[in-house]
């Protein structure tokens, strides 16, 4: 574990490790699933905005997000569906 000298930016190796695992899991997803995860959870777009960006219906976005989240759960938490 390390802490910066001014104390304002505390970061642990555990946090860094979790972030790296999460990033690796996202990168392991097929592109269709990776896109919706990034646009929803990192860019903060709505289902409709994602659909417009990807030229698919919002219903398809929701379906892809559901599947992507399941796959991330399998990769990160050992879920079995």
Long-range contacts (C-beta under 8 A, 24 or more apart in sequence): 21-76, 22-76, 25-72, 25-75, 25-76, 26-72, 28-75, 29-68, 29-71, 29-72, 32-64, 33-64, 33-67, 33-68, 33-71, 34-68, 35-64, 36-61, 36-64, 36-65, 36-68, 37-65, 37-68, 37-69, 37-72, 40-65
